[in-house]
């Protein structure tokens, strides 16, 4: 696919091509004319941080986010690991092309084993973010709290709405703690447009991510994400709401789906380009490529 | 099980013993010493309304709710069928023992085929409720709008939070339009306790229903409901919040779960009694049996 055919501001989240190693992910993304990528920690760890940074620099791609940090687990170990993730985010974003954004996506985690105290778990998220904020500030990294769909509230993420993520973020500097706006997780929320507008006013939208929701859900609901346009999400209203806040960064497509993962990475990237062009691009303003 | 061992205010929602016909459902419920039941339309239709009313009267049980009405579908047919459901609710609640409550649970329905307009679908719910309100008032029946978990937003119910259900109900008299508070659907909501308090202030809690949430979810997430105490829901805080509003009606246990459905109805009822006694009864005030 020629470079001029690729829609501006599209970024491939590496979770969409989960089985591709970093070299493959960078290659198929660049070959499709896409200008940005959101790498994951595991494929970076496979080659080592220094090598990963060099590979990203050589690719010419922007880095849009790094996935991911978390707050659940044994506190000291969680903080140590997240501090490494913050440092990795800074290194990789610095290695990326101009317009890269040092954003570390934060998925809080679910309830501790045997716990029924979701309010307490939410307080521990706030505490965990607080414990990492100074490290993030020092590294110039934004922690992007991601609300996950409420069907993951018990086992993956006790933060379930954008409003809740903003409430946690409100204790901190917007450059240090923001939010992830992912259509899949929040499309159903009757307050979603108001919450996006609030996130904009509070300068919290660190990253906008897109994929679609469709039923029936697969047996593993984690893998129920689809190419934009294949489900019921109204990308027009959500994307315009994000654009109306002045959001001017890359937009990631992040799909967890066994069929997508089983497809060849180059095919997946090609289909992602087509779906993004049809469903997201028509609603964009202020393209990032003007800063590239 | 002797009658004095059964916890007050427990009602068996017939969906919990889905494969039991009405006669069996009434018999196993009464034999367990339980004083109330929430019948479903299908088993009532099997015997006919008049016979069902006589069977319920003979059982000595209270009727706590009738399940269910809806707003999705071809408008004239939906209204006709719901008017029949309203009439059935009035007849069955009148046939039930003293303390019966003429409550028709309303599950709105999902998005129309091919639609991405959830805001529009929500407006049609308001419209549908409005079209039925006069019939409900005339019959002395309360329509209890039930918010369903957001994982059902596209295919079963576009009303996803208690606040949203209350916003729709607010156009109507609380005797005519209330809400269903079901722990399974709303436990994750960061605003749940505030919304329950609001529902109480606005005199909207037509029925309180309980079952538990546990992961991993089964392949069909509709069937992911469990006996209270087997999952992560904090029945103490939710039940106390409902009691603090002055709620004095029966409390239904409604479980959709293939393993529960495959069990013998008498066993299911016995396990329901035990789970209710342990997880819900300790948090109750103002027992209904004082009016029975």
Interface residues (C-beta under 8 A of the other chain):
Chain A: X110 X111 X115 X116 X117 X118 X119 X122 X149 X150 X151 X153 X154 X155 X160 X161 X163 X164 X167 X187 X188 X189 X190 X213 X214 X215 X216 X217 X219 X220 X221 X231 X232 X233 X234 X237
Chain B: X110 X111 X115 X116 X117 X118 X119 X122 X149 X150 X151 X153 X154 X155 X160 X161 X163 X164 X167 X187 X188 X189 X190 X213 X214 X215 X216 X217 X219 X220 X221 X231 X232 X233 X234 X237
